[in-house]
Amino acid sequence: MIRRFGSVLAGAALLLSVAACTSEEEPLAAPADAAFYTPPTDLSTYTHGDLIWSRELDGAMGLEQADVQLVLYAQQGVKGDTVATSGFVAIPDGPAPKGGWPVVTWAHGTTGIADQCAPTRADASIADPAAIGTSTTRLQRWIDTGHVVVATDYEGLGTPGDHPYLIGASQGRAVLDIVRAARQLDPDVSERVMTAGHSQGGHAALWASSMAPHYARELDVVGTLAFAPPSHMSLAAEVGLSGEVDVPAALVAMILRGLEVAYPGQIPIGELLNEKGVALYPRVSEDCLVDLLAEDRFGVAPMTRFAARNADADLIRGQLDANDPSFPEIRGPILVVQGTADSVVPQVLTDSLAKAYRARGLDLTYRRYRGAEHTDVIDRSAKHVAAFTESAFAG
């Protein structure tokens, strides 16, 4: 009887073991070419952060001395369902250090909303070549100092569905879940993570760090780095629509589209844009940023040229404020970097963000670089960023 009971227990243990092994989806073989970005029809068995499939990334994003893999992974989408998001994972050549590779999860700046604007799908024609080169240089520095770099394309950017531009929770989840996918791809990728990003990505990095304690509890976020992060967006909309500040119309139109994706039926486009603005508005879902800035699109004109008469920012204030990165708490050290000559994210807005963080007692270092513009602030801050990265992972 005892032997029989022992056999039953052993059999039950085996069944439990098999169930545990099959409860997580094994990565599938990755399709070639653009089919890579189309996920399996049924994602119901995936949890957020699961790796769906991966393959070597053609061109490796210009990165060297690393194995660069294109990945498709699951994340919780803006509507609460499971969606597939693309990105890449760059693991330095050579053996991992004791404790595994430390991770920098990078969130890119604005490229556009259309699928072809995703960094892993794009070429230099769809985004500012200077911005692409600057970001690659920054990522290479982290690889050279022994960090895994992971970089999301964001929800709906390159993959099925609409991209919820500057919707904080969606972007934060994308930034965190690609780390979980990387840890499935290579067991030597550690749980110690720094979130980092530029512009749209700075906003995403701040959101990711604020969400990590409840969305990705196994990750140890050691620090947060935000280059020129958009904030106080309802104030920006107010002064942009009124003409007090020359806010680029293309960016405002993209923000409106992001709100439409996140809050369907709640964004009154016809009350915010004039006839010309309404006619051009669909282009934000079709063109990348460089094309939207062309003279036959929005160009570099201010929002007032496309705003409805007496357009009222209060119509979207609640939705904008819900996606602001002025959080009451972000654990660990934060470095916010801002150029004083930035015409995309004005210094006054980032000054206000820094003031709010300090008032809440967050561990903030705020660096301003005189004369630096929106993109070149990444290079200008290289020494401070290197020191911050070393300090964050040493803690």
N, C-alpha and C positions, 0 to 999 in steps of 0.2 A: 504493500500500500504506500509506504513511504517513497519507494522508488517510483511508483506510478505518479504520486503527487509531485515528486521532483520533476518527472518528465513533463507533466502538465505545465508546471511553472516555467520550465525551459522552453516549451513550445510557445507559451504566452509571451515570454520575453522575446523570442525570435519574431513573432508576429508584430509586437510593438516596435522592434528594431526596424523591420521592413517598412512598417507604416511611417516611422520617423524619416526613413530615407526617401520615401516617395511623397512626403507631404510638401516638399519644396520642388518646384519645377527645375528639371535639369536643363541647362542651356541647349538650345536647338542649333542645328547647322545653319549658318547665316547665308541668306541668298546673296547673289552677286548684284553689283551695280545699284541702281536706284531702288530695286525691290527690297534692299536691306531695310529701308525705312518704313515698309509696310508690315505691321506686326501680324501675328496670328489673329484670326477672327475672334477667338474666345480668349480673353485675358482673365477670366473669373478665377482661375486657379493660381494666379500670380499675386503676391503681396508687394507692397511698395519697396523698391530697392532690389527686387529680383532681376538677375541678368537674364534676358531673353535670348540673345545671341551676340556674337562678336566676330570680328575678322580684322586682319591687318589693314590699317588705314593708308590708302594710297597717298603718297606725298608727305605723310606723317606730320602735317601742319607746319612743315619747315623745321621741326624739332630734330635734334641730333643726340647721339649717345643714349638712345632710349628705344624701348619696344613700344610702339604706339598702336593701340587697338581701337578701332571703331566699335562702339557698343550701342546696343538697344536694350533699354531696361524699363521696368515698370515703376510708375509713380502714381500717387493719388492726384487726380486731375482737378481742375478748377470747379467742376460740378460734383466732386466727391467720388467719382468712379475711378477705375483703374485705367490708365492710359499708358502708351509706350512713348518714351522720350529717347532721343539719340544724344550722343556725345562721344568723347574720346578719353582714353586712359593711357597715360605715358609713364612707363616704369623705367627708371634708370638702368643702364646696363650694369652687370656685375651682381654679386651677392647682396642680399638685403642685410642691413645692419641688425644688431641684436635688438629684439623687440619689434622688428618689422619696419617697413618703410613709413616715415611720416608723410602725411598727405596735405597737399594744397588743393582745395577744390575751387576752381576758377570760374567766375561768372562773367561772360563777355558783355561788352557794350552794345549799344543799339546798332543792328544791321538792317532791320526791317521786320515785317510781319509775314511776308510770303514765304513759302517753303524753301525756295531757292536761296533765301537769305541766311539759312542756317550755316554757321561757320564750317561744319564738316562737309557741307554740300557745295559751298560757295567758292568762287575764285575772286581775284582782286578787283574784278569789274563791278562787284555789287557792294563794296564797302570801301571806306577810305584806306588806300594802300598803306599810308603812314600809320594808321591805327593798327592795322593787321601786323605790320612789321614791329611796331612798338610792343604790342602784346606778346608776340612770339619771343622777342628778346627777353621780356620779363619772365615768361614761362621757362625759357631755356636756363635762366639764372637759377631758378629753383631746382630744375633737374640737375644742373651742374653741382649743386650743393647737397644732393642726395635726397631729394623729395620726389615722391610720386606726384604728378600733376593730373588731375581729372578735370574735365571741362564739359559742362552740359550745353546742349543747343537750346534748352528750355522746351516746355510743353507746347506742342503744336507748331513748332518751328522746324520744318523738315519732315515732320511726321503727320499722320492724319489729325484733323481737328484744327481749330483756330488757335492762334497764339495769343494768350491773354497778357498783352504787353503791360508791364509795370504793375501787374497784379501780384502783390507781395507773397501771399501764401503759395501760389502756384510756382513762382520762381524759387522760393526758399526750399520747397520740397524737391525740385529738380536738382538743386545744388547739393542737398544732403543725400538723396537717393542714389546718385551716381557714385558716391563713396561706398555705399553698401554694395552696389553692383561690382565695383572694382575689387572689393574684398572677396566676392565670390569668384571673380576672374583669377585672382592670385592671392593665395593665403598669406603671403608675406606682406601684404598691404595692411598696415596697422589701423587701429581705431582712433589714433591721435590725428586731429584734423585742424587746419586753419582755413577758414572761409575767406575768399578774396574776390574782388571784382572791380570793374571800371564802369562808371556811369550807370546805365541800367543794371550792370552787374554789381556795382557797389550797393545799390538798393537791394539786389537779390542776396548779397552776402550778409547784409545786416538782418534781413528777414530770416535767412537760414540759421544764423546764430541764435536769434531769439526763439526759433521754433525747435531747435535741436533737443532741449531737455524733455520734450513730450513727444516729438515726432520720430526722433532717431536716438533713443536713450543710450544705445550701446556706443555711440560715438562720443569721443572726448574732444570737444571743441576748445582748442588751446588759445585761440585768438581770432580776431576779425579785422580784415583790412578792406577799407572802402575808398577807392579813388573817385572823387567828384560824384557822390551818390545823390540822385534826385531826392528832394524832400520838400515838405510844405507845398505839395502839388496843388492844393486848392487855392493857396495864395498865388502861385504861379499862374493858374488858370484865370484868376480874377484880374490880375494886372495885365495878362496877355490879351484877354478879351476886351478889356477897357482901353488898351493902348498905352497904359502907364509905362510898360516895359515891352521892348520888341522881342517877344517870344517867338521862335521859329514856328511857322504854321504847320510844317510837315510833322514836327514832333507832337504838337497839340492834337493834330488829326489822328496820329497813332495812339495817343493816350485815350482819345475818345473811343477808338475801335477796341482797345483793350478793355475799357469799361463795358462796352456793348457785349463782349464775349462773356465777361464775368457776371454782368447784371442784365440779361436779356429783357428787352421791353421797358427798361427803366431810364434809358439815355435818350433824351429828345434831340436828336441830331438837327432836325429842322428848326429848332428854336435857338440853336447855338451857332449854326453856320448859315451864311447867306447863300444865294443861288449859285454863285461860282464855287463856293466851298462845298456845297452839297454835290455838285456835278463832279468835282475832283475827288471827293471822299472815298469812293470805291477803290481808287488807285492804291490806297494804303494796304489793301489786302492782296495786291497784285505786284507791286513794285518794291524793290529794296530802297534803302535810305538814299543812296546816291542818286537813283532815278527820281525819287520824290523831290529832291533838291534841284532838279533840272528846271530850266526856265519855262518849259511847257507843262510843268506840274505845279507844285507849290513854290518851287524856287527857294530862295532864302528870304522871302517876304515875311513880314510879321503877321501874327494871327489876325490883326485888325482888318487886313485886306480880305479875309475870308469869313469873318465873324458876322453873325446876324446883328441887325440894329438892336441895341439894348440887350444883347446877349447876357444872361445872368448866370454867373458861376455857381450861385446857390443851387441851381438845378442838378449839379453833380458834386456838390461839396461833400456830402455825406459819403459817397462812394470813394472819392479821392482821399478823404481823411482816413477811411478804413484801410487804405493801402500805404499810409505814410510810415516811414521807418523810425518815427520818434517814440521808441519803445520805452516803457518804464524799467525794463531789465534786459541786459545782455550780459551773460557771464563771461568773465575773463577780460583780458586787455583788448582794447579797440584802437586801431590807428585809422584816422580819417585824413585823407590827403586832398588838398584843394589848390588850384591855381588861381591867382588873383585876377588874371586876364581871361578867365573862362567865360565865354559868351553862351554856352549851352546850359551849364548848371552854374548860375551866378553865385559868386562868393557869399553874398548876403544870406542866401538860403542855407548854405552849409554852415555859416557862422551861427545861424539860429539853431540848427540841429545840434551843433557842438555845445551851445549854451544850454539846451534842454538836457543833453546827456550829463553835463557837469552838474546841473541842478538836481539830477536824480542820483548822483553819486556813482555813476558808471566809471569804469577804469579807462578813461579816454586820453589819448594823445592826439592832438589836432595840429597838423602841419600845413602851413600855407606857403606857397612858393611864388615869390614876386615875379610877375610877368609871364608866368606859366599859363598856357592855354589848356583846353580840355584834354587833349591827347598827350602833349609832351610832358605833362606833370608826372606821367608814369616813369619816364626816364629821369626827370629832374629829382625824383624822390628815391632813386635806386639805393643810395647808402642807408637812408633811414629805414627803408623797407627791409633791406638785408638784416639790419640790426634788430628790427622788430620781429622778423621771422625767427632769428636765432634765439632771441629772448623768450618768445612765446613757446617754442618747443622745448626750451630748457627748463621751463617752469614745472 
